[in-house]
Amino acid sequence: MIILSCGGRKSTTEQPVPAGEMYCGSYHVALRRAADALVAQDRTARVLILSAFHGFVALDQAIAPYDLRMGDEGSVTGEKLRQQAADLGVLHADVTVLGPRAYVEAARHVWPRLTDVLGGARGIGEQLAKLAGIYAPARRSQTPKSAARSADCTSTGSVIEEIERRADARQNKEERRAAGKRARYATYSRLVIEHAGRAHSTLTFPGDVAKSAARAGAARRFADLYRVQAHGRPDGARTVDVHGTPRDVARFLSALPRAMEAAEIRASEAARLYGRWERHSTARPHLADMTAAQRRARARGFRAAAFLVVIDILLDRPDTVPEATDGIPPWDQVYPLAAGIAHYYWVDPAALADPDETARILATAERRHITTPATPQPRLPRGA
């Protein structure tokens, strides 16, 4: 058995897709490459993904998108994993786990003697290096008398290269699609690195004036998480200037569109609750005296308020949130409705920066070298 951890970056589809197509982050792609290489060496091996929400899933098993990490409230338990393993008939399998420590420890509830391939690796860089050592080993010279075996190795190498090519193409396509979706919420200008280790960029927030202003305000609140300064411009509510060290600003530029996307998705989920309430018979007494325009204004106001509540929860997640009360219109209980969703699907906004994107932002930055004029030296009197 080869067990892969799930990934934080997922397909942007809202419909169930095969688990093998759900996770598109670079780390998970590296795990898949390593697993494919191991399967190429042993065709009897079986691959499962360990999902923080669904537990053990096959690559072709259709699952719905979710937002949960192993160890979070609501993640799969060791008892459930043991039951799933029993149902799959793999309780006594020889198991290799590819993934971070939290997933390895979850799998140990089922297989205490499993093989932890990435154990001992310090940081993501060493983990990726270990994975590359599995799926992209150095080519070794071979003697002429091993021609038949050489042909087999060449064939296996071609299969692995084709797997890598397809994985790269799939990842690039998903990344472009995800980046295009995030651009609907926030975009950023090219990073400019000044002297003395300082850098700046500008965030722009598309949408109508109200949404742009709300997103810009949220960006200024997220700035402290990344140790940057974010200031609005007096000439418009759609832009925010960001200043800080090059790395801090680059990480903030990578994270902020993702934070805005997460907040907008949660606010939209709250708005869908409002829409279902509107169509229910219990809403009629509250809407009876309203015109169509007034109803639309109520719905827009509810969603705008829900967005602000979601931002509050992302920045300061409470232990619990109150439940909504039947019979009270949603505009009078925005907090329990929106906070309940944001609390259940909470993501840490301080951990949303993508390392690959951060590296690209820094690599493509404009570097300005500003020289400070030399201070004139005082003239000494003659004979001094």
C-alpha positions as MATLAB code, in Angstrom:
seq = 'MIILSCGGRKSTTEQPVPAGEMYCGSYHVALRRAADALVAQDRTARVLILSAFHGFVALDQAIAPYDLRMGDEGSVTGEKLRQQAADLGVLHADVTVLGPRAYVEAARHVWPRLTDVLGGARGIGEQLAKLAGIYAPARRSQTPKSAARSADCTSTGSVIEEIERRADARQNKEERRAAGKRARYATYSRLVIEHAGRAHSTLTFPGDVAKSAARAGAARRFADLYRVQAHGRPDGARTVDVHGTPRDVARFLSALPRAMEAAEIRASEAARLYGRWERHSTARPHLADMTAAQRRARARGFRAAAFLVVIDILLDRPDTVPEATDGIPPWDQVYPLAAGIAHYYWVDPAALADPDETARILATAERRHITTPATPQPRLPRGA';
ca = [
       0.000    0.000    0.000;
       1.166    3.523   -0.826;
      -0.648    6.248    1.117;
      -0.467    9.863   -0.083;
      -1.531   12.867    1.934;
      -4.157   15.128    0.447;
      -3.261   18.693   -0.569;
      -4.330   22.173    0.424;
      -4.615   23.470   -3.143;
      -7.593   21.841   -4.831;
      -9.444   21.900   -8.105;
     -11.620   24.979   -8.506;
     -14.633   22.928   -9.569;
     -17.617   22.898   -7.240;
     -18.704   19.441   -8.412;
     -17.329   16.081   -7.197;
     -14.280   14.921   -9.169;
     -12.008   11.859   -8.878;
      -9.645   12.214   -5.918;
      -6.697   11.825   -8.284;
      -7.735   15.073   -9.984;
      -8.809   17.020   -6.907;
      -5.410   18.041   -5.514;
      -3.276   20.205   -7.801;
      -0.661   21.804   -5.516;
       3.021   21.349   -6.390;
       3.688   19.363   -3.181;
       0.916   16.870   -3.881;
       2.008   16.559   -7.509;
       5.474   15.602   -6.258;
       3.869   12.976   -3.995;
       1.947   11.577   -6.975;
       5.095   11.409   -9.064;
       6.887    9.472   -6.342;
       3.931    7.115   -5.917;
       3.723    6.527   -9.667;
       7.423    5.716   -9.724;
       6.994    3.198   -6.891;
       4.043    1.602   -8.676;
       6.148    1.335  -11.841;
       8.640   -0.723   -9.821;
       5.949   -2.927   -8.226;
       2.764   -3.302  -10.248;
       1.007   -5.006   -7.322;
       1.179   -1.823   -5.243;
      -2.064    0.004   -4.528;
      -2.362    3.774   -4.050;
      -4.782    5.522   -1.716;
      -5.076    9.178   -0.751;
      -5.479   10.045    2.923;
      -7.952   12.935    2.967;
      -8.277   14.986    6.131;
     -12.045   15.028    5.579;
     -12.907   11.788    3.733;
     -10.238    9.436    5.096;
      -8.851    6.810    2.687;
     -10.033    7.339   -0.899;
      -9.036    5.682   -4.164;
      -7.674    7.793   -7.012;
     -10.817    7.222   -9.078;
     -13.253    7.830   -6.206;
     -15.305   10.993   -6.760;
     -15.191   13.425   -3.829;
     -16.531   16.926   -3.307;
     -14.250   19.907   -2.567;
     -13.596   20.714    1.077;
     -11.332   22.918    3.159;
      -9.849   21.024    6.103;
      -6.405   20.004    7.323;
      -5.409   16.976    9.329;
      -5.731   17.802   13.000;
      -8.366   20.497   12.482;
     -11.709   20.174   14.200;
     -13.808   17.842   12.089;
     -10.871   15.997   10.491;
     -10.968   12.214   10.198;
     -10.262   10.235   13.373;
      -7.984    7.247   13.920;
     -11.008    5.084   14.728;
     -12.629    5.935   11.405;
      -9.377    5.222    9.537;
      -9.098    1.775   11.166;
     -12.677    0.998   10.165;
     -12.046    2.129    6.591;
      -8.881    0.035    6.391;
     -10.820   -2.993    7.632;
     -13.552   -2.397    5.047;
     -10.903   -2.142    2.322;
      -9.179   -5.315    3.517;
      -5.783   -3.646    4.025;
      -5.348   -3.817    7.805;
      -2.314   -6.100    7.409;
      -0.792   -4.491    4.320;
       2.834   -3.405    3.980;
       2.324    0.364    4.001;
       4.462    3.267    2.788;
       3.273    6.792    3.560;
       4.237    9.829    1.493;
       3.288   13.051    3.234;
       3.894   15.396    6.177;
       4.073   14.293    9.796;
       0.413   14.889   10.690;
      -0.702   12.423    8.005;
       1.963    9.889    8.913;
       0.844    9.948   12.540;
      -2.801    9.571   11.487;
      -1.881    6.503    9.424;
       0.048    5.046   12.387;
      -3.279    4.562   14.146;
      -3.830    1.787   11.592;
      -0.281    0.643   10.770;
       2.166    1.291   13.641;
       5.082   -0.187   11.631;
       4.538    1.757    8.425;
       7.406    3.172    6.346;
       7.718    6.950    6.633;
       9.634    7.957    3.487;
       9.915   11.639    4.415;
      10.735   11.090    8.080;
      13.695   13.157    9.229;
      13.409   15.678    6.402;
      13.746   19.243    7.659;
      11.306   21.489    5.877;
       9.560   21.358    2.545;
      12.805   21.658    0.577;
      14.291   18.442    1.935;
      10.968   16.649    1.504;
      10.789   17.636   -2.158;
      14.414   16.553   -2.615;
      13.619   13.118   -1.156;
      10.603   12.781   -3.430;
      12.681   13.774   -6.444;
      15.162   11.076   -5.469;
      12.328    8.574   -5.965;
      10.716    9.767   -9.177;
      13.743   11.291  -10.924;
      16.801    9.168  -10.069;
      20.105    9.982  -11.742;
      20.614    8.053  -14.985;
      23.320    5.459  -14.664;
      25.524    4.118  -17.423;
      24.740    0.532  -18.430;
      26.894   -2.168  -20.002;
      26.146   -3.517  -23.531;
      25.449   -7.013  -22.205;
      22.407   -5.678  -20.327;
      20.652   -4.538  -23.482;
      17.364   -6.291  -22.692;
      17.262   -4.827  -19.191;
      18.259   -1.430  -20.631;
      15.253   -1.530  -22.920;
      13.003   -2.269  -19.960;
      14.515    0.623  -17.991;
      14.122    2.951  -20.957;
      10.495    1.926  -21.236;
       9.929    2.509  -17.520;
      11.724    5.843  -17.770;
       9.520    6.862  -20.669;
       6.424    5.993  -18.666;
       7.635    8.064  -15.714;
       8.515   10.988  -18.003;
       5.061   10.830  -19.584;
       3.474   10.775  -16.121;
       5.554   13.805  -15.144;
       4.652   15.633  -18.372;
       0.942   15.050  -17.842;
       1.170   16.008  -14.179;
       2.970   19.245  -15.107;
       0.387   20.064  -17.766;
      -2.486   19.346  -15.385;
      -0.895   21.417  -12.638;
      -0.178   24.373  -14.954;
      -3.741   24.327  -16.245;
      -5.192   24.233  -12.745;
      -2.845   26.985  -11.560;
      -3.842   29.272  -14.458;
      -7.514   28.612  -13.809;
      -7.150   29.228  -10.073;
      -5.110   32.390  -10.651;
      -7.752   33.705  -13.052;
     -10.456   33.089  -10.467;
      -8.487   34.860   -7.724;
      -7.937   37.837  -10.029;
     -11.674   38.539   -9.761;
     -11.072   39.460   -6.122;
      -7.599   41.027   -6.028;
      -4.602   41.638   -8.288;
      -1.172   43.069   -7.590;
       1.401   45.074   -9.489;
       5.000   44.072  -10.043;
       7.042   44.099   -6.855;
       9.550   46.954   -6.641;
      12.585   46.428   -4.408;
      14.200   49.624   -3.219;
      17.409   50.210   -1.309;
      17.896   49.189    2.320;
      15.877   45.995    1.914;
      12.527   47.707    1.370;
       9.918   46.860   -1.241;
       6.480   47.974   -2.323;
       3.599   46.981   -4.588;
      -0.007   47.953   -5.201;
      -3.077   45.784   -4.731;
      -6.142   46.471   -6.856;
      -9.632   45.196   -6.019;
     -12.079   44.710   -8.906;
     -15.829   44.902   -8.507;
     -18.315   47.613   -7.685;
     -17.322   50.441   -5.353;
     -18.818   48.844   -2.241;
     -17.143   45.462   -2.774;
     -13.810   47.061   -3.690;
     -13.871   49.185   -0.552;
     -14.725   46.169    1.624;
     -11.897   44.109    0.126;
      -9.428   46.964    0.487;
     -10.416   47.369    4.129;
      -9.933   43.641    4.708;
      -6.498   43.799    3.058;
      -5.387   46.488    5.481;
      -6.513   44.284    8.378;
      -4.622   41.231    7.056;
      -1.395   43.227    6.689;
      -0.271   42.729   10.299;
      -0.265   38.947    9.803;
       2.498   39.341    7.219;
       4.389   42.179    8.927;
       3.722   44.665    6.125;
       2.174   48.131    6.022;
      -0.904   48.618    3.844;
      -2.350   52.049    3.161;
      -5.288   53.180    1.057;
      -5.031   55.951   -1.489;
      -6.977   59.178   -1.217;
      -7.713   59.081   -4.970;
      -9.741   55.852   -4.872;
     -11.026   52.940   -2.806;
      -9.926   50.235   -5.239;
      -6.208   50.252   -4.443;
      -3.953   49.646   -1.460;
      -0.221   50.351   -1.365;
       1.871   47.741    0.446;
       5.337   48.322    1.957;
       7.758   46.077    3.838;
      10.724   43.797    3.347;
      10.837   42.122   -0.085;
      10.004   38.674    1.233;
       7.184   39.861    3.511;
       5.566   41.875    0.725;
       5.930   38.990   -1.758;
       4.278   36.574    0.676;
       1.472   39.066    1.324;
       0.852   39.532   -2.415;
       0.595   35.769   -2.802;
      -1.660   35.277    0.222;
      -4.063   38.210   -0.025;
      -5.967   37.126   -3.205;
      -6.351   33.687   -1.643;
      -7.682   35.211    1.571;
     -10.148   37.328   -0.410;
     -11.282   34.271   -2.360;
     -11.848   32.285    0.846;
     -13.799   35.151    2.401;
     -15.939   35.696   -0.697;
     -16.759   31.982   -0.953;
     -17.900   31.882    2.662;
     -19.942   35.067    2.239;
     -21.582   33.567   -0.871;
     -22.471   30.444    1.098;
     -24.163   32.649    3.689;
     -25.985   34.465    0.872;
     -27.264   31.131   -0.430;
     -28.726   30.469    3.011;
     -30.487   33.824    2.717;
     -31.822   32.860   -0.716;
     -33.223   29.573    0.561;
     -34.895   31.434    3.432;
     -36.462   33.888    0.974;
     -38.102   31.017   -0.906;
     -39.441   29.387    2.261;
     -42.955   30.008    3.497;
     -41.669   31.330    6.849;
     -40.193   34.348    5.034;
     -43.519   35.628    3.701;
     -44.558   37.648    6.782;
     -41.176   39.429    6.812;
     -41.200   40.199    3.073;
     -44.891   40.911    2.554;
     -44.646   44.713    2.712;
     -41.413   45.008    0.688;
     -41.085   45.927   -2.962;
     -38.806   43.916   -5.248;
     -36.193   46.671   -5.035;
     -36.312   46.621   -1.242;
     -35.901   42.852   -1.222;
     -32.842   43.092   -3.450;
     -31.391   45.787   -1.210;
     -31.932   43.584    1.849;
     -30.172   40.663    0.140;
     -27.211   42.837   -0.932;
     -26.930   44.322    2.542;
     -26.961   40.857    4.105;
     -24.146   39.608    1.882;
     -22.034   42.715    2.468;
     -22.445   42.327    6.228;
     -21.692   38.587    5.970;
     -18.380   39.344    4.235;
     -17.292   41.567    7.128;
     -18.277   38.882    9.656;
     -16.243   36.290    7.736;
     -13.204   38.577    7.828;
     -13.631   38.936   11.595;
     -13.712   35.151   12.037;
     -10.695   34.574    9.793;
      -8.645   37.058   11.784;
      -9.833   36.011   15.237;
     -11.483   32.608   15.316;
     -13.634   32.191   18.459;
     -14.004   28.856   20.224;
     -17.724   28.769   19.473;
     -20.350   30.865   17.695;
     -24.044   31.214   18.589;
     -26.624   29.306   16.574;
     -29.206   31.032   14.403;
     -32.731   31.350   15.809;
     -35.847   30.252   13.935;
     -38.410   32.927   13.218;
     -35.934   35.816   13.113;
     -35.121   37.235    9.649;
     -31.533   36.671    8.498;
     -30.721   40.390    8.332;
     -31.193   40.494   12.125;
     -28.788   37.601   12.731;
     -26.019   38.002   10.199;
     -23.350   37.082   12.726;
     -24.533   33.571   13.691;
     -25.289   32.661   10.074;
     -22.043   33.922    8.512;
     -19.829   33.178   11.510;
     -21.091   29.610   11.689;
     -19.976   28.963    8.114;
     -16.657   30.773    8.484;
     -15.938   29.000   11.769;
     -16.631   25.520   10.354;
     -14.581   26.094    7.183;
     -11.911   28.236    8.833;
      -8.537   28.618    7.149;
      -5.498   30.306    8.647;
      -4.965   33.512    6.632;
      -1.392   33.722    7.952;
      -0.531   30.476    6.119;
      -2.008   31.163    2.662;
       1.141   32.369    0.889;
       2.222   29.943   -1.835;
       6.018   29.328   -1.749;
       6.277   28.904   -5.525;
       4.370   32.108   -6.259;
       6.345   33.991   -3.605;
       9.578   32.894   -5.285;
       8.279   34.015   -8.708;
       7.261   37.424   -7.356;
      10.744   37.945   -5.915;
      12.486   36.645   -9.041;
      10.584   39.011  -11.367;
      10.775   42.061   -9.111;
      12.049   45.391  -10.388;
      15.185   46.343   -8.495;
      15.967   50.011   -8.028;
      19.326   51.007   -6.634;
      19.093   54.479   -5.161;
      22.438   55.928   -4.216;
      22.717   58.444   -1.418;
      24.882   61.491   -2.300;
      28.171   61.485   -0.476;
      28.365   63.894    2.446;
      30.993   66.610    1.659;
      33.999   66.459    3.954;
      34.990   69.657    5.806;
      38.081   71.364    4.414;
      41.037   71.467    6.749;
      42.948   74.705    7.173;
      46.334   74.971    5.535;
      49.092   73.453    7.510;
      46.766   71.269    9.531;
];
